[in-house]
Amino acid sequence: MQGIQDFIPTEEKITYLNALLDCGFHRLDFGSFVSPKAIPQLRDTAEVLPHLNYNAETALLAIVANDKGVEQALLFDQIQFLGYPFSVSEQFQLRNTNASIKESKERLLQISRRVSASQRQLMVYLSMGFGNPYGDVWSTQLVVDFARELHESMGISHIALSDTIGSATPLVLTALFSEVRDVLPHVEIGVHLHALPQHASALIHAAFKAGCRHFDSALLGIGGCPMAKDDLTGNLDTATLLEYCVGHQIPTEINMENYLKSKFLAESLFYRYH
């Protein structure tokens, strides 16, 4: 929702999110506590929360970018995960969180301490994990080194390798995921892919074969990062991910009847707001 200009009424957000909570997803990225000037669409996250039908199957995850956001998120017991976007690109870190990589590390250290003390979990998204358009140095080793540093210095145990602008290829994805997993075998490593529909299945296959079992997706493949340089490259479509699982006989815990209801709601919602 964050890249949609038309403000989606709070009541409609609640209805849609509750439908997603009935599907049986492992985690739901439901909102964020960031500057309303930066992401005006999600300025009503605190208003949405009390009306969500929390359940034990689906953990709620909220995105934060600084201590103020953490303070707001920790007011709600329903939130189990806080997500922080940490970029391996200096330019994108500045664009996304108004901080340098050095400043972002300092922020993240404080955030990790607060989240740990509150007995919540912290998810760190390694943004621009598969390359970037800003001319910054990038390599698989650079991403591996950042992942190792964040785990060893801050105890980060949930990391999502994030393809912010849709630049991943199956070969790079396999290589990067395998290297990070080998270096951090006890850390949950997932992928957050922004991909064109024609590339999505190949990327899912590459990640799964490399050992990935945690995939972020969005119904209809809607969305992307409004802070990125290019037009929004859609998120990985949940339908494509589920089709892959069915085709390869990979069991999921998704309630397909409720999923189809949610997909209908998504079509109604996102085709009315732009």
C-alpha positions as a printed Julia matrix, in Angstrom:
274×3 Matrix{Float64}:
   0.0     0.0     0.0
   2.85    2.38    0.72
   3.35    3.46   -2.89
  -0.33    4.2    -3.59
  -1.08    7.91   -3.67
  -4.82    7.8    -2.99
  -5.37    7.39    0.74
  -7.06    4.07    1.44
  -9.66    4.56    4.19
  -8.69    3.03    7.52
 -11.81    0.85    7.59
 -10.89   -0.72    4.26
  -7.35   -1.39    5.43
  -8.75   -3.16    8.51
 -11.07   -5.35    6.45
  -8.29   -6.35    4.07
  -5.71   -7.05    6.78
  -8.18   -9.16    8.75
  -8.82  -11.2     5.62
  -5.07  -11.79    5.3
  -4.9   -12.82    8.96
  -7.4   -15.59    8.19
  -5.13  -17.11    5.52
  -2.52  -18.68    7.79
   0.55  -16.76    6.65
   3.56  -17.04    8.95
   4.02  -13.27    9.24
   2.08  -10.24    8.07
   3.82   -6.94    7.32
   0.76   -4.88    8.17
   2.01   -1.28    8.55
   4.79    1.03    9.63
   5.73    3.61   12.21
   7.69    6.04   10.08
   7.27    9.7     9.23
   3.8    10.36    7.76
   5.5    12.83    5.43
   7.62   10.02    4.02
   4.9     7.37    3.84
   1.53    9.16    4.13
  -0.44    6.06    3.17
   0.44    4.29    6.44
  -0.06    7.19    8.8
  -3.04    5.38   10.34
  -1.15    2.23   11.43
  -1.83    2.91   15.12
  -5.54    3.32   14.35
  -5.62    0.06   12.4
  -3.97   -2.1    15.05
  -6.71   -2.31   17.73
  -9.15   -3.63   15.13
  -7.05   -6.5    13.81
  -8.11  -10.05   14.62
  -4.81  -11.17   16.11
  -4.16  -14.93   16.1
  -1.36  -17.27   17.14
  -0.64  -18.46   13.58
   0.36  -15.11   12.09
   2.91  -12.77   13.65
   2.41   -9.06   13.04
   5.41   -7.13   11.69
   5.71   -3.34   11.61
   8.41   -1.38    9.79
  10.4     1.22   11.74
  13.25    3.51   10.71
  14.38    5.13   13.96
  13.98    5.16   17.75
  10.77    7.15   17.59
   9.18    4.51   15.42
  10.37    1.78   17.76
   8.9     3.62   20.74
   5.53    3.81   18.99
   5.56    0.17   17.87
   6.46   -1.16   21.31
   3.29    0.37   22.72
   1.34   -2.44   21.07
   1.63   -5.94   22.51
   0.21   -7.45   19.32
   3.37   -6.59   17.37
   5.87   -9.43   17.52
   8.32   -8.35   14.82
   9.84   -4.98   14.02
  11.41   -4.62   10.61
  14.3    -2.29    9.83
  15.55   -1.51    6.29
  19.35   -1.55    6.31
  20.85   -0.74    2.94
  24.19   -1.95    1.64
  24.04    1.12   -0.64
  25.05    4.41    0.98
  22.89    6.44   -1.4
  19.79    4.33   -0.87
  20.24    4.36    2.92
  20.19    8.15    2.78
  17.11    8.15    0.54
  15.24    5.57    2.56
  15.99    6.5     6.18
  17.79    9.86    5.94
  20.91    8.34    7.48
  24.32    7.15    6.32
  25.3     3.51    6.68
  27.41    4.44    9.72
  24.46    6.26   11.31
  22.16    3.41   10.39
  24.41    0.93   12.2
  24.27    3.11   15.31
  20.48    3.33   15.07
  20.15   -0.38   14.52
  22.31   -1.19   17.53
  20.01    0.85   19.77
  16.93   -0.58   18.13
  18.16   -4.14   18.55
  18.76   -3.58   22.25
  15.27   -2.14   22.78
  13.59   -4.86   20.76
  15.47   -7.59   22.59
  14.63   -6.07   25.98
  10.95   -6.05   25.0
  11.15   -9.74   24.04
  10.17   -9.03   20.45
  12.0   -10.05   17.28
  13.87   -7.83   14.84
  13.83   -8.43   11.08
  16.55   -6.65    9.12
  16.05   -6.16    5.4
  19.35   -5.91    3.53
  18.13   -3.43    0.92
  19.82   -3.22   -2.47
  21.09   -6.7    -1.67
  21.35   -7.71   -5.32
  22.82   -4.55   -6.82
  21.89   -0.87   -7.03
  21.56    1.89   -9.62
  23.46    4.54   -7.69
  27.03    3.66   -8.6
  27.91    2.35   -5.13
  30.26   -0.61   -4.89
  28.33   -3.9    -4.77
  29.35   -7.54   -4.56
  28.04  -10.72   -3.0
  30.92  -10.56   -0.55
  29.87   -7.06    0.53
  26.37   -8.32    1.37
  27.76  -11.38    3.15
  30.06   -9.17    5.22
  27.18   -6.88    6.25
  25.02   -9.86    7.22
  27.84  -11.34    9.3
  28.59   -8.03   11.0
  24.96   -7.38   11.94
  24.6   -10.85   13.41
  27.89  -10.87   15.3
  27.75   -7.3    16.63
  24.01   -6.99   17.28
  22.68  -10.52   17.45
  20.4   -10.07   14.43
  18.84  -13.49   13.8
  16.27  -12.68   11.09
  17.58  -11.3     7.78
  15.79  -10.78    4.48
  17.94  -10.38    1.38
  16.05   -7.63   -0.41
  15.97   -7.03   -4.14
  14.75   -3.46   -3.92
  14.64   -2.66   -7.64
  14.25   -6.07   -9.29
  17.88   -6.57  -10.28
  18.34  -10.16   -9.05
  19.02  -13.0   -11.45
  18.7   -16.7   -10.6
  22.49  -17.16  -10.68
  23.2   -14.21   -8.39
  20.35  -15.17   -6.08
  21.59  -18.74   -5.71
  25.16  -17.62   -5.1
  24.31  -14.9    -2.58
  21.79  -16.92   -0.61
  24.11  -19.92   -0.43
  27.04  -17.81    0.79
  25.03  -16.03    3.49
  23.46  -19.29    4.66
  26.87  -20.98    4.86
  28.31  -18.11    6.92
  25.24  -17.81    9.19
  23.76  -21.32    9.4
  21.7   -20.58   12.53
  20.2   -17.32   11.27
  16.82  -17.23    9.52
  17.6   -16.01    6.01
  14.74  -15.11    3.7
  14.24  -13.21    0.47
  12.23  -10.08   -0.24
  11.99   -9.93   -4.02
  10.72   -7.17   -6.28
  10.36   -8.81   -9.66
   8.6    -8.54  -12.98
   6.01  -11.32  -13.35
   7.93  -13.06  -16.14
  11.01  -13.39  -13.89
   9.34  -14.39  -10.63
   9.08  -18.17  -11.02
  12.73  -18.56  -11.95
  13.78  -16.49   -8.93
  11.57  -18.51   -6.57
  13.05  -21.74   -7.94
  16.62  -20.46   -7.55
  16.02  -19.38   -3.96
  14.23  -22.58   -2.98
  16.92  -24.79   -4.47
  19.53  -22.78   -2.56
  17.71  -23.59    0.67
  15.43  -20.59    1.17
  12.2   -21.31    3.05
  11.11  -17.76    3.9
   9.62  -15.67    1.08
   7.95  -12.27    1.28
   5.08  -11.81   -1.15
   2.08   -9.55   -1.82
  -1.3   -10.37   -3.28
  -1.45   -9.44   -6.98
   2.23   -8.5    -6.84
   1.2    -4.95   -5.99
   3.72   -2.53   -4.55
   7.39   -1.88   -4.23
   9.59    0.69   -2.58
   8.6     4.34   -3.21
  12.11    5.44   -2.2
  13.78    3.48   -4.99
  15.07    5.19   -8.12
  12.92    3.47  -10.75
   9.16    3.06  -11.1
   7.7     0.58   -8.67
   8.82   -2.91   -9.6
   6.12   -5.08   -8.12
   6.52   -7.33   -5.13
   6.63  -11.08   -5.6
   3.04  -12.17   -6.31
   1.63  -14.52   -3.67
  -0.2   -16.44   -6.4
   3.07  -17.2    -8.18
   4.63  -18.42   -4.95
   1.66  -20.65   -4.12
   1.58  -22.03   -7.67
   5.24  -22.94   -7.32
   4.56  -24.75   -4.06
   1.63  -26.68   -5.52
   3.55  -27.56   -8.67
   6.51  -28.88   -6.66
   4.38  -30.59   -4.0
   5.66  -28.29   -1.26
   3.18  -28.25    1.64
   1.97  -24.93    3.0
  -0.34  -24.04    5.86
  -2.35  -21.57    3.8
  -6.14  -21.77    3.96
  -6.84  -21.61    0.23
 -10.52  -20.72    0.61
  -9.64  -17.7     2.74
  -6.75  -16.85    0.44
  -9.11  -16.65   -2.54
 -11.42  -14.38   -0.53
  -8.44  -12.15    0.24
  -7.43  -12.08   -3.41
 -10.93  -10.93   -4.35
 -10.68   -8.17   -1.74
  -7.25   -7.18   -3.05
  -8.59   -6.84   -6.59
 -11.47   -4.71   -5.36
  -9.18   -2.56   -3.22
  -6.15   -1.97   -5.4
  -8.03   -1.42   -8.64
  -9.93    1.46   -7.01
  -6.92    3.25   -5.5
  -3.8     4.28   -7.42
